[in-house]
Amino acid sequence: MPIASFVFLDFGPWTLDLGLNMTVLEGIQKSTGFLAKKDVESPRLQAELLLAHVLKLPRMKLYLNFERALADAETNTFRDLVKRRSQREPLQHIIGSTSFCGFEIAVNRHVLVPRPETELLAEAGWSFLSTINPQPSTALDFGTGSGCIAIALAAKSPTAKITALDVSPEALEVARQNAVQNHVVDRIEFIQGDGFKSLPGAPQFDLIISNPPYIPTAEIETLDPEVRDYDPRSALDGGADGLDFYRRFAAEARDFLNPAGKIMLEFGDGQADAIREIFEAQNWIVEAIREDYTRRQRILIAKANANSRR
C-alpha cells in the first residue's frame, strides 16, 4: 500500500502521513499549530481536550500516553473535531457538555454555554439558601437555559425547592435532562413561559436568581464567533442598552419575593452603576455588587424595601 498524505480543507501545515502511525504528542502538536493559525484561543488546551474526549481519557493522562499511536478511527475522529473547532464551533458543543460547579451539564444550540463567572452567582445563591430558617427554602431560576444554576442550587441546598423558568421549550428539555443526569430532577419544577406572569398562583420565593441577556443589541455582531454564531440570540440580546431585563426585574420581581428574600443577578461589564440606579429608582435596597474572578463587577444582590412592598 503506497504511503499517502491528507490535508483536509485548509489545514495548512497539518498533513499526516497515513503510512505511519501518528502519536498522541504529534496529534496535539499538529492540531495546536493549526488551531493557532485559526485564531482559536488557548489552542494547545483545546487540542488536548478534544483528543482526551476522543480517547475517553482525563486530559492529564494524555501526558502519560504521548508515545501511544492513534488508531485510524481515532485519527479520523480527532481530525473531524479539530476541523469543527477551527470553524469556531464551541468546544462545549463539540464535546456535548461542560462542567459547572462540578456538575456535568449538556449544552447545545438551544442554551447558553455556562461561563465560569456564573458559578459565583450560583454559589452566592446556595450560600443564601442555607441561611433560610425554617427550611425548606424556595428559589426561582429565571431563564434557566441549560438548568446549570437550578441544578447547582438543588444539589448544594438539599432541602430547597427550586423552580426553573424559561421561555424556550427546547431549553427546558435540555435543563430537564441535565437535572435527570445530576439526580435532582425530583426537586426542580420546570415551567415554560415568558416571565413572572407564567408562574401559576403568583408564588413568592426566598431567592430569585438569574443570568439574563445583557448584551446590547448592536454589540452582538462584535462578539467572538463561538458566542455570536452558536449561543441562542434570545439568551444574549438585552435590548438597545442591554438593560431591558433589569428594568423588568426591578419593576416586577418584588411581588414574587418573600419579605426577607433576595434577588441575585449577573450583569455585563460596565453595567453596575446603571443597574444600581434602575433598582434604587424602584425602591430596592442594593446590598452588594460582587466581582468575578477577573475583579470585574458582575453580580447584583438586592432586597425589597420593606416600606415599598405592595
C-alpha angles and dihedrals in degrees: 000000000000120000111255138184131209135207118186118207108318097332088149112197096005101101120150126208102226091197089070132052114252115222127223090253093050091050092052094047096048095045091046091056092048096047090048090057088052091055093245109162117245093004096182092052091046092051092049093048092050093049092045087054092051093048093041091233133130106260095245091056089067086076089062091051104046093127095047112119116232117233116236092254091051091049092050093048092047091049091053093049093048089050090054092047091049087059086057098252104156116262089231091058092048093049091037099230147041137207119254120179087336095308124116108238122190115221137186140155092296095065140046114256104243115247125216092247090061088064087067090054091051091047091052088051099052092042089057094045090055089062095055113112128221100031146246097077123198132219138182118211100202111206095008097185107173089006092242096137095043091049093049091049093049093047097045095040103046096183097045124109111221129199117197116199128187136158092219118079089197091055091048091054090053090048093049092051090048090052090052092050091049094046098241102100092110091062100048125076112207118209126183115209149101109273138311093327088069093065110101116234096007095265123197122227136201089222134025110190131176147162095204129183108282108162114113108244095241092053097057093085090056095058124106112279091245088064103028096048102033112029112081111264091226089062092053109036112091096170131259095325098020093247104097095108093048091055088051093050093047092051100040113022098075093075090056097049127089114239093259094036129119137215119218121191135176117221141180135265113294096007100104099096095045093048092048089053092049092054097041090050087058089050098255121147110234104213100180147353108209129201128230129228091285093052092252118139104255117149131057119204116189142157132203118263105249090221093057103049113127 
